[in-house]
Amino acid sequence: MASSAANGIRIEYEEFGSIHDPVILLIMGFAAQMTVWPGSFCEALAEHGFRVIRFDNRDVGLSTHFDGVRAPRMARAMIANLLGIRIKTPYTLDDMALDAAGLLEALSIEQAHVVGVSMGGMIAQTLAAQRPGHVTSLTSMMSTSGKRGLRRPRADVLRYILFKRRRNMDRDAMIEYLVGLWALIGSPAYPTPHDERRRLVTSWVDRSLDPAGGIRQFAALAASGDRTQLLGRIRCPALVIHGENDPLIRADGGRHTAECIHNSTLRIISGMGHDIPEVLAASVADLIASHCAEAQFAAEKGRQEGTVFA
């Protein structure tokens, strides 16, 4: 792993594959470190001929943390999001999109295929709309447009997030919280064994523990609002992937995202929840790699012919 200065902060990142191959930039979701991307998934993408870069968003993992900067409490931020009320936040998803753009610039990468999951999908959408020159293609996974009126998280998941998470959890409490959350939101048809869930969660928590950082990220998510018009500005090839059984961000969030993006492709995966289970990692990687390869071919052809996405 390595780190780089980008957008005024330090960003920790890791690479897979050859530096000579087209780049896939992976953007992780709310409160999750880059190591939540399954290693097998990253390696599968690299085997398809891509230079794969995953990184820690600000306020998680080994990237810059905004220590001492307070954000609204989790419950207040979530209620504001559900009601469409704007809240004051330490930073926004726009800032996090600029972090991703800044990392590409720091690594002298002109364009990348951008893949975001959950909140990372929202960041990726923002990057594709606001910095189109950086983005060859977009893949938005388990994410949403933010439109009000879409189905809310399942009631038991909502209660768990609102009432189980606290600002200052210690190591053991955070492990128990995350293991329980994963059990609720994971893929029902492809459940991760309990011992494996605990092993992975423990490795994440021992790498970095900052509950307050996650709350600041959630405030940025909650303040992002409706991106319907923003999505309409995206012109690069776009793939939307969503689990049919996602209880956190419901599948209609993915469907509406695809409806909003010009000429996007939608893939709904039966039995999949709000995770990438190991048994699906290779097939999801195949979907994304195929999409990126087609977009790469179109982009290179366009450059040869002197055309760009319109």
Secondary structure, DSSP 8 states (H G I E B T S, - for coil): -EEEEETTEEEEEEEES-TTS-EEEEE--TT--GGGS-HHHHHHHHHTT-EEEEE--TTSTTS---TT-----HHHHHHHHHHT-----SS-HHHHHHHHHHHHHHTT---EEEEEETHHHHHHHHHHHH-GGGEEEEEEES-----TTS----HHHHHHHHHH--TT--HHHHHHHHHHHHHHHS-TTS---HHHHHHHHHHHHHH---HHHHHHHHHHHHT----HHHHTT--S-EEEEEETT-SSS-HHHHHHHHHHSTT-EEEEETT--SS--HHHHHHHHHHHHHHHHHHHHHHHHHHHHT----
